[in-house]
Amino acid sequence: MNNQVIIFAREELNKYLEKLSVNAEISLGLFNEFDVEMELNDPCYDDAYVISVKDKKGFIAGSNERSVLFGVYRLLEEWGITWVRPGPNGTNYPKECTCDNIEIKEAADTRHRIMCVEGAISIENALDMIEWLPKVGFNGYYIQPNKAHEYFENWYNHQMSTVKQPEQYTVEQTEEYVKLISVEIEKRGLYTYADDSKIRNDHIISDQIFDAGGEAIARIVHKDIQNFDDSALNGFTVCQLQRNAFPSSIVMTTIAKTLWNHNTNFQKLRCDLYAAAFGKYSVETTTDYFALLSKAFDIEVIHGQKQFNASEFKANLEAAITAMEYLEFYVNRKFWEIGDSDPCQKDSWVYLNIHRKIYTFLARSLIAKINGEFKKAEEYLKKSQEIAFENEDILQPVFDCMFYAKITNENINLLNT
């Protein structure tokens, strides 16, 4: 038994129960300690848990130590916590915890659910991601030892930044960071790699840069995972930009939840996430807004993967621009309503306010390009990138400005222009 993981699970449970102001008596351990039976191919590899809590007393049992930690986070979700995104202020807490009685017996539908490092990252980004992964159901973090230095260097050298100057950064620093990462991975009992599960998903690298609402990609990966043949491979290693919660974490959350449960309801998932991130009274507004943006920024059109009707595409982009401009008034009202009462939701609106500015200029750039106004298109694109870099200190936990600049410079290929 890896007691380190069980000890950490206890620490996490106690930490979050204190935040909820809840006193509970909950035992933690493996299935055999609670006479739990569940048919699994290999309990060491197959994640499963049982949660049995009544009147704030009971137990959480796992098929392995890692699954005990998953069970802890699931109980906390059932009691009102939402893991909105990695990084500072990424957790939303309920105004009041109801502490419902819970009886859950579940096993993951996919054995390996691993996140892979990509993009430009700081050590804080990596550690924040490792902290978040098991909260939403991922069970591994692949640091790509032969590429790790490149990804750290991308950030610390501030590649392509119009604002920041390069920092001094060495291979030795990367080696130290990898050691820190390894400690945090081991503490949670996570995988570092799985040979029989590597599936690269480029939807979440270049495509999501252009999917301004995030919803088109989220729907694609939701369907892909539901149609995944587990008999051929034992899971997913998801290659995605590390800082990938802009304007929300809808894609990462969809992947995590659907890998655990292939029957995850996408509509409920998105509503729950947006309620936690933006407030329950803003769910309809944000779902409509993100759907409109995803429709307007058609990733197949932008990538040059299909012919398109120029008038229709421009009309959709104009509608998106109007929505993004109007959103300013709604955002300002939300700032006033939230104040400092909910840091998670406040940051969500801060991010969304900057997001609308960046993508308004990207939309104008696309329209100008369709119109044959290539100089104007370049000016609008440059302005979009400048806004991103000027706000990078705020956006750093959720948005990879370097890759935004790189992808928008290299991957816009409208067929009709």
Secondary structure by P-SEA (a helix, b strand, c coil): ccaaaaaaaaaaaaaaaaaaccccccccccccccccccccccccccccbbbbbcccccbbbbccaaaaaaaaaaaaaaacccccccccccbbbbccccccbbbbbbbbccccbbbbbbccccaaaaaaaaaacccccccbbbcccccaaaaaaaaaacccccccccccccaaaaaaaaaaaaaaaaaaccccccccbbbbbccccccccccccaaaaaaaaaaaaaacccccccccccccccccccccaaaaaaaaaaaacccccaaaaaaaaaaaaccccaaaaaaaaaaaaaaaaccccccccccccaaaaaaaaaaaaaaaaaaaaaaaaaaaaaccccaaaaaaaaaaaaaaaaaaaaaaaaaaaaacaaaaaaaaaaaaaaaaaaacccccccccaaaaaaaaacccccccc
